[in-house]
């Protein structure tokens, strides 16, 4: 009887200790589609270690890279069904649930990196993240720069007419179809993990991604030209499912702070690599082509300013443009 009493007291003390800590133990699965050698994965690993240390082990995160838990559509769906707890995802996928969250990813929306950084730190981004939370129950914790997207091909592309009829791979999202459709290309949605093989086998003739992605996915091995269209200033957001936020409890602000620090570091790293990689690709024998960017912008501006063709309001568009001042 005495032994049972001691054990009961010990169990009760343990339960009380957990309750007083402000958070239950959280064991989270963080899924993404990027290789282990990418900046996104590197800083995710750093963040997981920091979070575990700063929460005294209450929040443990295991990272599943390289589409190991599914493609980007799969992991977005996984937030709702519980197969994943947190993800890196493009706003172009998140917009399926709340359209305005993708405003920064629309073609030629951003003037430059500083414009994007102003958006990251803005009330507009906070408001859109709150709208996404209301629509999904999931929380946008941080945003990282992904880079300017450029078209790769096996011949030079310098003006919109050069893309007419071009079979080009794009991510499976309406936002990403906008640019190729506007210039008369033939967009083909293909999962990220399958792009290299699709290019190699001629299923598509071109693709578009930021320079760091072109490097770490080795697309330059099967494409001879990089055409500096810079048509989209791309981001990734870190989203945590509602059920996972419940597990994190009072440690949420610690988790948020670490994730925002990690994304700030990865953003600067990606920004610098975009500068450095132009010469790297030249040294690899890849042809780098400057383009008539104004001609591409002229093809897209009537679309991104047409309220019937975009999910954001013109008031949100104007707030976005004001951030470039």
KEKE-847111 format. One record per residue: x, y, z of N, C-alpha, C in turn; residue number from 1; residue in one letter. Coordinates in steps of 0.02 Angstrom, whole numbers. Example, Ala and Ser with C-alpha at 12.3 -4.5 7.8 and 13.67 -1.06 7.14 Angstrom:
// KEKE-847111
       nu       nv       nw      cau      cav      caw       cu       cv       cw     k   r
      660     -284      390      615     -225      390      660     -165      390     1   A
      642     -112      354      684      -53      357      645        2      394     2   S
END
This chain:
// KEKE-847111
       nu       nv       nw      cau      cav      caw       cu       cv       cw     k   r
       42      -60        0        0        0        0       44       62        0     1   X
       98       61       43      142      118       48      178      130      -18     2   X
      199       75      -52      233       81     -117      187      111     -169     3   X
      124       88     -169       76      115     -217       65      190     -206     4   X
       63      210     -142       53      281     -127      111      323     -153     5   X
      172      298     -143      231      335     -167      229      342     -243     6   X
      212      286     -277      208      289     -350      155      338     -373     7   X
       98      339     -339       44      385     -357       66      457     -349     8   X
      101      471     -295      127      538     -283      176      558     -338     9   X
      219      511     -357      269      525     -409      236      540     -476    10   X
      185      499     -493      149      511     -556      115      578     -555    11   X
       81      593     -499       46      657     -493       94      715     -498    12   X
      153      708     -468      203      761     -471      227      771     -542    13   X
      235      715     -577      256      720     -647      205      756     -690    14   X
      142      738     -681       88      770     -718       85      845     -702    15   X
       92      861     -637       90      931     -617      149      969     -647    16   X
      207      936     -651      266      969     -679      256      986     -752    17   X
      225      939     -789      211      952     -859      162     1010     -866    18   X
      110     1009     -824       59     1062     -827       90     1129     -812    19   X
      134     1132     -761      164     1195     -741      213     1220     -793    20   X
      240     1175     -835      288     1197     -886      254     1238     -940    21   X
      189     1235     -946      153     1274     -995      146     1240    -1062    22   X
      173     1180    -1070      169     1146    -1134      176     1072    -1125    23   X
      136     1034    -1160      144      962    -1162      198      945    -1211    24   X
      226      886    -1207      277      864    -1254      248      862    -1324    25   X
      284      890    -1371      262      891    -1441      315      857    -1483    26   X
      294      806    -1521      340      770    -1566      313      780    -1636    27   X
      344      825    -1674      317      849    -1737      355      823    -1797    28   X
      317      814    -1852      347      794    -1916      345      854    -1963    29   X
      405      874    -1985      412      931    -2031      430      904    -2100    30   X
      384      911    -2147      394      884    -2215      409      939    -2265    31   X
      452      924    -2313      463      970    -2369      489      930    -2429    32   X
      495      964    -2486      511      930    -2549      583      943    -2572    33   X
      623      975    -2530      690      997    -2551      745      950    -2527    34   X
      799      946    -2566      854      901    -2550      888      920    -2484    35   X
      924      871    -2457      959      882    -2394     1015      934    -2402    36   X
     1040      942    -2463     1093      991    -2475     1068     1062    -2485    37   X
     1003     1073    -2483      976     1140    -2495      980     1182    -2432    38   X
      980     1248    -2442      979     1294    -2384      918     1285    -2341    39   X
      861     1269    -2373      799     1262    -2336      804     1205    -2286    40   X
      833     1150    -2307      840     1093    -2262      892     1108    -2208    41   X
      948     1138    -2228     1001     1153    -2180      974     1196    -2123    42   X
      936     1248    -2139      911     1292    -2086      852     1262    -2049    43   X
      817     1215    -2080      765     1178    -2044      797     1135    -1990    44   X
      852     1102    -2007      887     1061    -1958      912     1104    -1900    45   X
      941     1161    -1918      964     1208    -1866      907     1229    -1821    46   X
      850     1246    -1851      792     1268    -1812      767     1214    -1766    47   X
      764     1152    -1790      741     1097    -1749      785     1088    -1688    48   X
      851     1093    -1698      898     1086    -1642      889     1144    -1592    49   X
      882     1205    -1618      874     1263    -1575      809     1259    -1534    50   X
      756     1239    -1568      691     1234    -1534      693     1182    -1479    51   X
      724     1126    -1493      729     1074    -1441      768     1099    -1381    52   X
      822     1135    -1394      863     1161    -1339      826     1215    -1300    53   X
      793     1260    -1335      762     1318    -1301      696     1300    -1266    54   X
      668     1241    -1283      608     1219    -1248      624     1162    -1199    55   X
      688     1153    -1186      709     1099    -1140      681     1031    -1161    56   X
      679     1020    -1226      657      956    -1252      583      946    -1258    57   X
      544      998    -1241      471      990    -1245      446      986    -1317    58   X
      481     1019    -1363      461     1018    -1433      517      985    -1474    59   X
      502      927    -1498      549      888    -1538      524      885    -1610    60   X
      566      902    -1658      546      904    -1728      590      858    -1769    61   X
      559      813    -1806      594      769    -1853      578      793    -1923    62   X
      630      802    -1964      622      831    -2031      624      776    -2083    63   X
      577      780    -2129      572      732    -2184      581      769    -2250    64   X
      642      768    -2278      656      807    -2339      641      768    -2403    65   X
      651      802    -2459      653      770    -2526      591      731    -2543    66   X
      533      757    -2526      468      726    -2543      459      658    -2511    67   X
      494      644    -2456      489      578    -2426      420      564    -2396    68   X
      382      617    -2381      313      607    -2357      262      630    -2409    69   X
      284      639    -2471      238      657    -2525      259      721    -2560    70   X
      227      733    -2617      241      795    -2654      208      855    -2618    71   X
      214      913    -2648      191      973    -2612      116      974    -2602    72   X
       79      948    -2650        6      943    -2640      -10      896    -2583    73   X
       27      840    -2580       15      790    -2528       27      818    -2458    74   X
       82      854    -2450       99      877    -2382       53      934    -2361    75   X
       28      974    -2409      -22     1024    -2391      -85      991    -2366    76   X
     -107      939    -2400     -165      901    -2378     -151      867    -2311    77   X
      -89      846    -2302      -70      812    -2241      -79      853    -2178    78   X
      -76      919    -2184      -88      961    -2125     -158      951    -2097    79   X
     -205      937    -2143     -274      929    -2121     -291      860    -2096    80   X
     -256      810    -2122     -272      741    -2104     -224      712    -2051    81   X
     -173      751    -2033     -129      730    -1979      -70      688    -2000    82   X
      -56      682    -2064        2      643    -2086       67      683    -2079    83   X
       61      749    -2076      118      793    -2061       95      847    -2012    84   X
      143      877    -1977      127      928    -1928      148      998    -1949    85   X
      200     1001    -1990      223     1066    -2014      258     1056    -2081    86   X
      257     1108    -2122      284     1102    -2190      317     1168    -2211    87   X
      364     1161    -2258      382     1216    -2302      335     1210    -2362    88   X
      306     1265    -2383      265     1262    -2444      266     1329    -2480    89   X
      257     1327    -2544      250     1388    -2582      183     1419    -2569    90   X
      178     1486    -2565      113     1518    -2559       66     1499    -2616    91   X
       94     1479    -2673       51     1458    -2729       12     1395    -2713    92   X
       36     1354    -2667       -2     1296    -2645      -50     1316    -2588    93   X
      -27     1359    -2544      -70     1382    -2488     -130     1421    -2513    94   X
     -125     1452    -2572     -180     1492    -2597     -242     1451    -2615    95   X
     -233     1385    -2619     -292     1343    -2632     -343     1350    -2576    96   X
     -318     1364    -2517     -363     1372    -2459     -379     1444    -2443    97   X
     -332     1489    -2461     -343     1560    -2448     -302     1599    -2500    98   X
     -336     1622    -2551     -302     1651    -2609     -255     1708    -2596    99   X
     -273     1758    -2555     -230     1816    -2547     -161     1801    -2517   100   X
     -152     1744    -2483      -88     1729    -2453      -32     1724    -2505   101   X
      -50     1715    -2568       -1     1707    -2622       15     1771    -2658   102   X
       -8     1828    -2635       -1     1890    -2673       71     1904    -2694   103   X
      119     1891    -2650      189     1908    -2666      218     1865    -2721   104   X
      187     1808    -2734      212     1761    -2784      184     1773    -2854   105   X
      140     1821    -2862      112     1833    -2929      165     1865    -2974   106   X
      162     1850    -3039      214     1874    -3085      225     1949    -3082   107   X
      288     1968    -3075      309     2038    -3076      275     2080    -3021   108   X
      255     2047    -2967      225     2082    -2911      279     2121    -2872   109   X
      339     2092    -2867      392     2121    -2826      441     2160    -2870   110   X
      463     2217    -2844      512     2258    -2880      583     2230    -2871   111   X
      597     2206    -2812      664     2181    -2795      661     2145    -2728   112   X
      720     2121    -2705      722     2085    -2642      701     2129    -2583   113   X
      721     2193    -2584      702     2237    -2529      626     2246    -2524   114   X
      593     2245    -2581      520     2248    -2582      492     2186    -2547   115   X
      520     2128    -2562      498     2066    -2529      510     2070    -2454   116   X
      569     2094    -2433      585     2099    -2362      537     2146    -2326   117   X
      518     2200    -2359      469     2246    -2330      402     2211    -2322   118   X
      384     2169    -2370      321     2131    -2364      325     2082    -2306   119   X
      381     2047    -2300      390     1999    -2245      378     2031    -2177   120   X
      400     2093    -2169      396     2128    -2105      333     2171    -2098   121   X
      287     2166    -2145      231     2213    -2149      168     2190    -2113   122   X
      124     2238    -2100       57     2222    -2075       17     2184    -2127   123   X
       31     2196    -2191       -4     2159    -2243        8     2085    -2237   124   X
       71     2065    -2228       86     1994    -2220       53     1966    -2157   125   X
       53     2004    -2103       20     1981    -2042      -55     1973    -2053   126   X
      -85     2020    -2089     -157     2016    -2103     -174     1955    -2146   127   X
     -133     1943    -2197     -147     1886    -2241     -135     1820    -2205   128   X
      -85     1818    -2161      -73     1758    -2121     -132     1744    -2075   129   X
     -161     1798    -2047     -220     1790    -2005     -279     1765    -2046   130   X
     -286     1789    -2107     -339     1764    -2151     -331     1691    -2167   131   X
     -269     1670    -2177     -255     1599    -2190     -272     1557    -2128   132   X
     -255     1582    -2069     -271     1547    -2007     -347     1539    -2000   133   X
     -384     1592    -2014     -457     1589    -2009     -486     1538    -2058   134   X
     -456     1534    -2118     -482     1489    -2170     -465     1416    -2158   135   X
     -408     1404    -2126     -383     1335    -2122     -374     1309    -2051   136   X
     -365     1353    -2004     -347     1333    -1936     -272     1324    -1928   137   X
     -234     1329    -1982     -162     1319    -1980     -125     1386    -1976   138   X
      -66     1385    -1946      -30     1447    -1931       31     1456    -1975   139   X
       35     1513    -2008       96     1532    -2044      145     1560    -1993   140   X
      201     1526    -1983      249     1545    -1931      304     1591    -1957   141   X
      323     1582    -2021      379     1620    -2048      379     1615    -2124   142   X
      417     1659    -2156      422     1659    -2229      495     1668    -2248   143   X
      518     1630    -2297      587     1636    -2321      588     1652    -2395   144   X
      640     1686    -2415      651     1700    -2486      670     1635    -2521   145   X
      640     1624    -2579      656     1565    -2619      696     1584    -2681   146   X
      687     1646    -2704      726     1671    -2760      684     1690    -2819   147   X
      715     1727    -2864      681     1744    -2927      682     1684    -2974   148   X
      624     1670    -3003      618     1613    -3048      639     1633    -3118   149   X
      679     1590    -3150      703     1601    -3219      688     1539    -3261   150   X
      675     1550    -3324      661     1496    -3371      726     1464    -3395   151   X
      730     1398    -3393      786     1362    -3424      760     1326    -3486   152   X
      806     1317    -3534      786     1287    -3598      849     1263    -3634   153   X
      840     1237    -3694      897     1216    -3735      908     1262    -3794   154   X
      880     1322    -3791      892     1374    -3841      879     1441    -3807   155   X
      905     1496    -3834      896     1561    -3802      823     1584    -3803   156   X
      802     1613    -3747      737     1646    -3742      750     1717    -3718   157   X
      732     1766    -3758      745     1836    -3739      683     1879    -3741   158   X
      629     1854    -3770      567     1893    -3775      507     1846    -3772   159   X
      448     1871    -3757      390     1827    -3749      376     1782    -3809   160   X
      387     1808    -3869      374     1768    -3929      415     1704    -3932   161   X
      474     1704    -3899      517     1645    -3900      486     1587    -3861   162   X
      436     1601    -3820      406     1549    -3779      341     1521    -3809   163   X
      322     1547    -3866      259     1524    -3897      262     1449    -3912   164   X
      214     1412    -3885      210     1340    -3896      260     1298    -3856   165   X
      301     1330    -3815      353     1295    -3777      322     1250    -3723   166   X
      341     1187    -3722      319     1141    -3670      361     1153    -3607   167   X
      331     1184    -3558      369     1203    -3498      337     1175    -3436   168   X
      379     1145    -3394      354     1119    -3331      342     1176    -3283   169   X
      286     1173    -3247      271     1220    -3193      243     1181    -3134   170   X
      247     1208    -3073      214     1176    -3017      139     1172    -3029   171   X
      107     1126    -2995       36     1113    -3005       -6     1163    -2965   172   X
       -8     1225    -2990      -49     1276    -2958      -70     1328    -3009   173   X
     -130     1356    -3002     -155     1405    -3051     -109     1466    -3057   174   X
      -81     1489    -3002      -37     1546    -3004       21     1535    -3052   175   X
       50     1475    -3050      108     1461    -3091       91     1452    -3165   176   X
       28     1442    -3180        7     1437    -3250        1     1506    -3283   177   X
       -4     1558    -3243      -19     1625    -3268       36     1650    -3315   178   X
       99     1645    -3295      154     1671    -3335      159     1635    -3403   179   X
      165     1568    -3404      171     1535    -3469      110     1545    -3514   180   X
       51     1545    -3485       -9     1556    -3525       -9     1625    -3557   181   X
       14     1675    -3520       14     1744    -3545       60     1754    -3604   182   X
      113     1712    -3609      161     1720    -3664      153     1666    -3717   183   X
       99     1628    -3713       84     1580    -3765      120     1514    -3760   184   X
      149     1499    -3702      183     1434    -3693      131     1380    -3678   185   X
      156     1319    -3673      113     1261    -3659      134     1232    -3591   186   X
      105     1257    -3536      127     1236    -3469      103     1165    -3452   187   X
      147     1128    -3419      132     1059    -3399      149     1050    -3326   188   X
      100     1043    -3281      115     1031    -3210      147      963    -3200   189   X
      203      962    -3166      240      900    -3150      266      908    -3079   190   X
      263      855    -3039      287      858    -2970      362      874    -2969   191   X
      383      910    -2918      452      935    -2914      503      878    -2920   192   X
      490      823    -2886      538      768    -2886      546      735    -2954   193   X
      500      748    -3001      501      715    -3066      526      759    -3122   194   X
      546      821    -3106      562      870    -3159      625      850    -3198   195   X
      677      830    -3164      740      812    -3198      728      759    -3252   196   X
      693      706    -3233      680      652    -3280      636      676    -3337   197   X
      588      718    -3323      544      744    -3376      583      785    -3427   198   X
      632      824    -3403      675      862    -3449      721      815    -3488   199   X
      749      767    -3453      796      720    -3484      762      679    -3539   200   X
      700      660    -3528      664      618    -3576      625      658    -3628   201   X
      626      724    -3623      591      766    -3671      516      770    -3662   202   X
      492      751    -3603      420      759    -3588      403      834    -3590   203   X
      449      874    -3565      445      947    -3571      512      973    -3597   204   X
      511     1033    -3625      571     1061    -3655      603     1115    -3611   205   X
      568     1135    -3559      592     1190    -3517      561     1184    -3448   206   X
      590     1223    -3401      561     1228    -3334      581     1297    -3308   207   X
      556     1315    -3249      574     1380    -3220      581     1372    -3145   208   X
      637     1399    -3119      652     1396    -3048      706     1447    -3032   209   X
      716     1463    -2968      772     1506    -2950      840     1472    -2962   210   X
      892     1513    -2968      958     1487    -2982      982     1435    -2930   211   X
      972     1446    -2864      994     1395    -2817      959     1328    -2828   212   X
      896     1329    -2846      859     1268    -2859      884     1234    -2922   213   X
      898     1273    -2974      925     1246    -3036      991     1210    -3022   214   X
     1030     1238    -2975     1093     1206    -2958     1083     1142    -2918   215   X
     1046     1146    -2861     1044     1087    -2818     1002     1031    -2847   216   X
      957     1047    -2893      920      994    -2928      955      972    -2992   217   X
     1012     1005    -3008     1054      986    -3066     1017      992    -3133   218   X
      970     1038    -3138      934     1047    -3201      981     1070    -3257   219   X
     1036     1102    -3238     1084     1126    -3288     1117     1068    -3325   220   X
     1113     1008    -3299     1140      950    -3335     1098      931    -3396   221   X
     1035      951    -3396      990      933    -3451      959      995    -3485   222   X
      986     1054    -3469      964     1116    -3501     1026     1159    -3514   223   X
     1033     1186    -3573     1094     1222    -3592     1089     1297    -3582   224   X
     1029     1324    -3574     1019     1396    -3569      980     1415    -3506   225   X
     1002     1467    -3472      964     1498    -3419      946     1568    -3442   226   X
      882     1582    -3445      856     1645    -3471      830     1686    -3412   227   X
      860     1743    -3398      847     1779    -3336      782     1819    -3338   228   X
      728     1782    -3341      661     1813    -3343      642     1845    -3277   229   X
      663     1815    -3221      646     1843    -3155      572     1859    -3148   230   X
      530     1814    -3175      459     1830    -3181      420     1824    -3115   231   X
      447     1787    -3068      415     1780    -3002      468     1786    -2948   232   X
      455     1828    -2898      496     1830    -2838      464     1782    -2788   233   X
      494     1725    -2780      462     1668    -2747      479     1664    -2672   234   X
      432     1640    -2634      441     1630    -2562      423     1558    -2543   235   X
      442     1539    -2484      416     1480    -2450      390     1502    -2382   236   X
      335     1474    -2361      310     1488    -2294      315     1424    -2252   237   X
      324     1433    -2188      323     1377    -2141      255     1377    -2107   238   X
      218     1323    -2116      150     1318    -2090      147     1261    -2039   239   X
      115     1274    -1983      106     1222    -1931       31     1209    -1924   240   X
       13     1145    -1922      -56     1124    -1917      -86     1144    -1849   241   X
     -152     1152    -1849     -187     1172    -1787     -174     1122    -1731   242   X
     -175     1057    -1747     -165     1007    -1695      -95     1011    -1666   243   X
      -46     1028    -1708       23     1034    -1684       31     1097    -1640   244   X
       -4     1151    -1659       -1     1211    -1617      -29     1197    -1548   245   X
      -80     1155    -1545     -108     1136    -1480      -56     1100    -1438   246   X
      -16     1057    -1471       36     1020    -1435       91     1067    -1411   247   X
      109     1115    -1452      163     1162    -1435      144     1205    -1376   248   X
       80     1226    -1373       56     1264    -1316       93     1329    -1304   249   X
      116     1339    -1242      148     1401    -1223      217     1410    -1252   250   X
      243     1359    -1285      308     1365    -1318      302     1394    -1388   251   X
      242     1413    -1408      230     1436    -1477      273     1496    -1496   252   X
      279     1545    -1451      318     1604    -1468      392     1589    -1473   253   X
      416     1542    -1433      486     1521    -1440      497     1488    -1507   254   X
      451     1445    -1526      455     1411    -1591      453     1462    -1648   255   X
      407     1509    -1642      401     1560    -1695      466     1601    -1701   256   X
      494     1621    -1645      555     1662    -1647      612     1625    -1679   257   X
      620     1562    -1664      674     1522    -1694      663     1514    -1768   258   X
      601     1499    -1788      587     1490    -1859      598     1555    -1898   259   X
      581     1611    -1868      593     1675    -1902      667     1690    -1907   260   X
      705     1671    -1858      778     1680    -1862      806     1635    -1916   261   X
      783     1573    -1920      807     1527    -1971      791     1551    -2041   262   X
      730     1577    -2051      711     1600    -2117      748     1664    -2137   263   X
      764     1706    -2088      804     1765    -2103      874     1744    -2127   264   X
      902     1694    -2095      968     1670    -2115      966     1636    -2184   265   X
      916     1595    -2195      911     1561    -2260      898     1611    -2316   266   X
      858     1663    -2301      843     1714    -2352      906     1749    -2375   267   X
      948     1769    -2328     1010     1803    -2347     1057     1756    -2384   268   X
     1057     1694    -2364     1100     1645    -2398     1077     1635    -2470   269   X
     1012     1629    -2480      985     1620    -2548      998     1683    -2590   270   X
      988     1741    -2560      999     1803    -2597     1072     1807    -2621   271   X
     1119     1791    -2578     1189     1793    -2599     1205     1741    -2652   272   X
     1175     1683    -2645     1189     1630    -2694     1163     1648    -2763   273   X
     1108     1687    -2766     1082     1709    -2830     1133     1752    -2867   274   X
     1170     1793    -2829     1222     1835    -2858     1281     1792    -2881   275   X
     1303     1747    -2838     1363     1707    -2851     1352     1656    -2907   276   X
     1292     1630    -2914     1281     1573    -2959     1283     1591    -3033   277   X
     1272     1653    -3050     1275     1671    -3122     1343     1652    -3150   278   X
     1396     1672    -3116     1464     1655    -3140     1476     1580    -3135   279   X
     1449     1548    -3083     1458     1476    -3075     1430     1438    -3135   280   X
     1371     1458    -3157     1340     1425    -3215     1380     1440    -3279   281   X
     1405     1500    -3286     1448     1516    -3344     1509     1470    -3345   282   X
     1540     1461    -3287     1598     1417    -3282     1581     1345    -3298   283   X
     1518     1325    -3288     1496     1258    -3304     1478     1251    -3378   284   X
     1484     1305    -3416     1469     1302    -3487     1397     1317    -3506   285   X
     1359     1342    -3458     1289     1359    -3471     1284     1429    -3501   286   X
     1241     1438    -3550     1230     1503    -3580     1180     1543    -3539   287   X
     1199     1603    -3518     1156     1647    -3479     1130     1701    -3525   288   X
     1064     1707    -3531     1034     1756    -3576      996     1810    -3538   289   X
     1012     1873    -3551      971     1928    -3528      909     1932    -3572   290   X
      854     1956    -3543      791     1957    -3581      762     2028    -3582   291   X
      715     2038    -3627      677     2101    -3629      623     2097    -3575   292   X
      643     2114    -3514      598     2105    -3457      535     2147    -3462   293   X
      542     2207    -3491      483     2250    -3498      430     2218    -3541   294   X
      451     2183    -3594      403     2149    -3637      365     2095    -3599   295   X
      401     2058    -3557      368     2007    -3516      320     2040    -3465   296   X
      342     2093    -3434      299     2128    -3386      236     2154    -3420   297   X
      244     2181    -3480      186     2208    -3516      134     2154    -3530   298   X
      157     2092    -3539      111     2037    -3553       72     2017    -3491   299   X
      101     2030    -3432       70     2007    -3369       31     2060    -3331   300   X
       51     2123    -3337       20     2175    -3296      -56     2179    -3304   301   X
      -84     2173    -3364     -157     2176    -3369     -193     2120    -3332   302   X
     -156     2065    -3321     -186     2007    -3287     -183     2016    -3211   303   X
     -125     2035    -3185     -118     2039    -3112     -154     2099    -3083   304   X
     -178     2144    -3126     -217     2202    -3101     -291     2196    -3119   305   X
     -311     2136    -3140     -382     2124    -3157     -414     2086    -3099   306   X
     -459     2117    -3061     -488     2084    -3002     -524     2018    -3018   307   X
     -545     2010    -3080     -581     1948    -3098     -533     1890    -3110   308   X
     -467     1903    -3112     -419     1851    -3129     -370     1835    -3073   309   X
     -377     1869    -3016     -331     1858    -2960     -372     1851    -2896   310   X
     -343     1818    -2845     -381     1806    -2783     -375     1860    -2731   311   X
     -332     1909    -2742     -323     1964    -2695     -365     2024    -2718   312   X
     -377     2069    -2672     -415     2130    -2689     -368     2183    -2716   313   X
     -395     2233    -2750     -353     2288    -2773     -326     2329    -2715   314   X
     -363     2330    -2659     -337     2364    -2600     -274     2329    -2574   315   X
     -275     2262    -2574     -216     2223    -2555     -159     2233    -2604   316   X
     -176     2236    -2669     -126     2249    -2721      -92     2316    -2709   317   X
     -132     2367    -2695     -104     2434    -2684      -61     2437    -2621   318   X
      -82     2402    -2569      -41     2398    -2508       25     2364    -2523   319   X
       23     2312    -2565       84     2277    -2584      131     2324    -2622   320   X
      105     2360    -2670      147     2404    -2710      174     2462    -2669   321   X
      137     2485    -2620      160     2540    -2577      221     2520    -2537   322   X
      230     2456    -2525      288     2432    -2487      353     2440    -2525   323   X
      349     2452    -2589      410     2460    -2630      437     2531    -2626   324   X
      399     2576    -2595      421     2647    -2593      480     2657    -2546   325   X
END
